[in-house]
């Protein structure tokens, strides 16, 4: 295989296996200005080329950085086309996540042609749809979940308030499909080790977007509420100020831990240092199984500030589904069945991507 054939295979995976497009469909591709550093033109060109090869003539819309107001051009294009593919951060914002009757919306997390051509983009989307449902069933079928990490995270509780997500409930399809459904955190208690950065969830825009954490700070959580931060005084002060700034900007509750999910796609690799753009880093690498992602600050999904726990162990009723950052599909019958049904997943899980932008 060559890069050209690999990127074409990734594009077809998105257009056919994820979007389910046929030649009579109308398509608009919304592309963010590559000078902003989040997406390059290779991925737009690859999708447009493969769409044309399918007999679809795509419309193309260029957009800038996301804001907190709806772009009327994009809203009109979504209404006028059968399918919208977002190669732009605005696709992650709630104003574009509202379902439009009879329309399909795809949010793409492959940021460039290289990611699309990798196993992240080429691994069959349908296989990860089955894997997601299997992981959902395992998590929602358990009594208690517990998450730990070597930096001191230890939080557990019941997730019985989580409503089972069905495919028809998801208004925006994600490509690649890299996380299980978000789980309700209102019954979770313990502490979470905050390291590296606080970053946005992608829901709204604020500045500064991220906050560097120079030493471990512990967030103490009681039934889904942050009760305290513990750590070096100056760092804790910066974290409190950051939460205050974001919560006051949007008039939202600052101490809420809304939900969480972990990555399930072993093909997700991130080669740039996280420090180059912590926002881009966190909103891309969260699909890697090494990452556990908490949504905080706001009583709605996905909140506004996220925590990233690295190399977590995540157990369901005492059995590890993730162990030190590796998803363990062999540990449960439902995920073992996925490997039997999709044997191409076996080498992916045997040799998962380890590069996540951190030394």
N, C-alpha and C positions, 0 to 999 in steps of 0.2 A: 504494500500500500504506500502511496505517496501522500504528501500534505494535501494536494489538490483533491485526491479521491477521498481522503479522510474527512476533510472539511465538507465535502459534498455529502458524505454519508451522515455526518452530524446534522447538516441542514435538512436532509430527508427525514431523519429521526424526529426533528422538531415539527416539520410540516405535516408528516403523515402519521407517525405514532403518537405524537402529542396533540397536534391541532386537528388531526383527522380530516385534512382538506382533500377535496376532489377538484377536478379541472373546472367545474362550473362555479366554484366559490370565488368570491371577491375578497381581496386581502389588502390591508394597509399595514405597512411597517413603519413604526415610529422610532426614529434613530436620534440619539443624543449626540450633540457636537463632540467629535472625538478629541478636540483640543481640551475638553474638560477632564480627560484622562480616565473615564470609566468604560467606554466602549470604543472599538476601532471600526474602521470602514470595512475591513475584511468580512466581518460577520454579516453586515448588511448586504454586501455584494453577494456573499455565498447564498443567503436566503433568497434574495431576489432572483439569482440565476437559477436555482433549483425550482423556485415557483414557476418561472417561465418555462423551464423544461417540462413541468407538469401541465402546461397550458394555461397557467394563471398569470395575468399581467398585474403585478402588485403596484399599488400606489405607495409613494414614499413621502414621509413628512419628517422634516428635521426640526428638532427642538433644542432648547438650551438647558440650563440647569433647572432643577425643580424649584418651584415656589410654593406658596401656600394658597394660591388662587387657581381655579380651574382654567385650563387652556381651551378656549372655545373651538379652536381649529381641530384639536384632537377629539373633543367630545362629538363634534359634527362628523368627523371621519369614522369614528367608532359606530355611530348610528347608521352610516351609509354603507358599511362593509360587513360581510359575514364574519370576518375574523380580523382582529387587531393583534399584532405582535409588537411588544414593547422591547426595544433595545435602548431603554431609557429609564432612569430612576423614577419618573413620574408614574410608571406602571405599578410601582409598589405603594403608591399613595391611595388612601381610602376613597378619594373622590373619583378615581378611575376603577375602583374595585366593585362598584355597584353593578349588579347584573343587568344586562340589557337583553330583553326577550329575544331569543333566537340568534344571539350573537356569541362568538367565542373570543375570549381575551387571554393572551399568553404573555406572561412575564418571564423574560429570559435572563438567567444569571450567568450564562457563558458570556464573558465580557469581550472576547476577541476570537479571531479565527483559530488561534492555537487551542483555546479551551474547547471550542466547538469540535475541533479535529481530534481531541484527546478522548480517552475512554469516558470522560465526564459527559461529553456531548454525544458520543457514538453509542454508548450502552443503551440498549433498547428501553425506551420510555415506558413501554407496557410492562416490562419486567419490574421496574421500580414502582409502578402503580400497584402491582400485586404485593411487592415487598412492603410498601407503605401501609396497605390494608392489613397485612399480617402483623406488622409492628403495632399498629393501632389496636388490633384485637388482643395482643399480648398485654399491652399496657392497660387497656380498659377492662381487661378480664381479671386483673390482679386486685389484691386488697390494699397493698401498700407499696410505694416506690421509695427508693433511697438513693441519693446521689452523694458521692464523696470524691475528693481529689487529693493529691499529695500536698497541695498548698494549704489544706485545712478545711475545705468544703465538707459539710456533713449536714444534709437537709433531707427530711423525709416527711411522709404523710400520705393521706389518701387523695385520690384524684376522682372520687366518685361523683363530683359535680360536673365533670367533663361530659358533655353530650357527644355521643359517637358521631363523627363526621362521615357522611356519605359522599361519594363522588359528585352527586348532584348538588351538594351543599356548597361546593367550591366555585365561586363566581369567576376567579382568575386561576387559570392553569399555570403551574410553575414548571419551567424547563431550565435545566434538568430538575427532576423531582428529587429533592434532597433532604426532606425532613418528614417526620410523622406529624400528625395533627397536633396543634398546640394543646397543652394540658393545663387545666385549671389549677392555679397555685393557692387558692384560698384556704386550703387545709394543710399547707406545707409549713413546717417549722424547723428551725435549725440555724446554721450559718453558712454563708457563701463567701468564699475567698475572692475578693476583687483584685485583679491584677491586670497589667498591660494598659487597658483603656476602658473608659466609659464611652459608648458610641450611640448614635441615633439608631432607631429601629427602621427608619425610612418612611415613617408615617407623615411627619411634618419636617419643616426646615427651620433650623435655629443656628445661631453662632454664639460661642464656638461650638462646632458640631461634636467634638470629642474632648475628653479630658485624660491626660496621661496620669497613670498611677505609678509612682516611683517605688513604692513598697506595698506589700500586701496589706489591705484593709479588709476587715471582716464585716459583712452586713448580717446583723442578727435579725432573723425573721420569725414572727409568731403568727401562725394562721394567715399567711399571705400578706402580712404587714411588716414593713421595716421598723423594728423597734429601736435600733441603734446602729451606729458604725463604730468599730473599734480598730485603733491603729495609731500610727504616728500623727500627732495632733494637727500639724500643718496640712497633711494630706487629707485627713478627715474633714478639715475645714473647707478645703477646695471641693471635696465631693458634696458636702452639704450646700455650698454656694451654687454648685452646678445644678443640683436638684431644685433649689429655690428658683434659680433663673428660668429653668424650663417649665416648672409647674406654674409660675406666675405669668409667663408669656402666654400660656394656653389656658390658664385658669383651670388647672386640673390638680388632682390629688397627688402629692409628691411621694407618699410612703407606701404606695400600693405595689405589690408584686402580682402581676396579672396572670401570667402563664409562662410556659417554658417548652422547649423542644430540643431534641438532639439531632445531629446530622446522621444521615443514613446512606450517603453516596460515597463509596470509597474511591471513586475516580476524581473527586474534587481536589485539585492542587492549586496552591497560590504561591507563586514564585517571587513576587515583589515583597520587600520588607514592609511589615505592617505599619511602621513609622512613616512611610512615604505618604500614606493616606489612610488613617485608622478607620474612617467611615467606610471607604471602599473595601478595605480589608474585612471588616466585621460583617458587612452586608453581602459578601461573596463567600467567605470561607465557612459560614455557619452551616453549610450543607455537608461539610466533612465530618465523619464520625468522631474525630478528636475533639469536637466542639459541642458544648452544651450552652444553650442560648436562653437567657431569661429576659422576659419583657417586664419592665417596671415603669413607674411614674405615669399614672393614668389608669382609670378604671374601665379601659376598653382595649381591645386587641388592635395593634400590638403594644400599646403604651408608647412612650417616647424615648426611654433610655434603656439600653440593653447591657447585660452582664454576659461576659464570655468566660466560661469555665473550660480549661484545657485539660485533655487526657483524663476525663472523668470515668468513674465506675458507677454504673447505673443499674440497680437491681430491681427486680419485680418479685415480691414475696420471697426474697432471699436468693434468687437466681440472677446472675449477671447477664443482662442483655448487651450492655457495653462493659468492657473491662479495660481500664487504663487507655481509653480512647479508641478501642477497637470494637466495632459492632460484631457480635457473636451470633450469627444466624443459625449455627449448629446447636445452640442452647435450647431452642424451643421448636416444637413440631411445626408450627405455622411457618416459621422462617426457613426451616429445613426443607419444607415443601417447595418454597420459592427456588431454592437451589436445584431441586430435582426438576422443576418445571422449566427453569432457565439456567442450564448448566454453564452458559457463558458468564454468569455471575461468580462462579467458583474462583477463577483466577483473580478476579477483581478483589474479592474479600481475602484471598490468600496473600495478596500483595497490595494493600491499600496505599493510597498516596499519603506521604508523611509530610510533605512540604505545605506549611500553612502560614508562611510569612513571619514566623518567629524563630529566633536562633535556638 
